[in-house]
Amino acid sequence: MTSAEEFVEFATAVSARLRRTAFLLCGDWQAAEDLTQATLAKVFVSWRRVSRREAALAYATRTLVNTYLADRRRRRVAELLTDRLPDRQAEPGTPELRIMMLDALAALSPRARAVVVLRYWEDLSVEQVATLLGCSPGNVKSQSARALARLRAMLGDAVAVRSPDERPDAGDPRHG
């Protein structure tokens, strides 16, 4: 199998996952598609240098996050924050709750958003997120704590935002 064929196979297998992660980072499906395409183009350019094919997804994810952060630094989009809550509280699992969560996630800084998405959506460990973002595990922990506190403040009682260590059953060995 040629290198190009290997890349096509890889891109086909991971593009949906990269697109979902990109959507969580940027909050817009069209922008997520563009971000995914830009990421795959960058990965293709360096595909021959990806020596361990089993690490290709991690490389692509890091490229995706770096591309997102670089783009955000260039554009510095102004966000309009409001102190008004929706007219009624959304019920769990409703589209309204999803919109509230996406809006709250969008209000985070690009770096904090990347930490939250990688840590809690992609379910990566603190060490894996630190490696992907090129920072220390302590930085990931502090960014996570601040981002979760900000999400709690923005969402109020609409949804309980908890880290895995704050679950009521966290110390219960039956829930490991």
Secondary structure, DSSP 8 states (H G I E B T S, - for coil): --HHHHHHHHHHHHHHHHHHHHHHHHS-HHHHHHHHHHHHHHHHHTGGG---GGGHHHHHHHHHHHHHHHHHHHH-------S---SS---TTSHHHHHHHHHHHHHS-HHHHHHHIIIIIS---HHHHHHHHTS-HHHHHHHHHHHHHHHHHHHGGGS----GGGSTTTT-GGG-
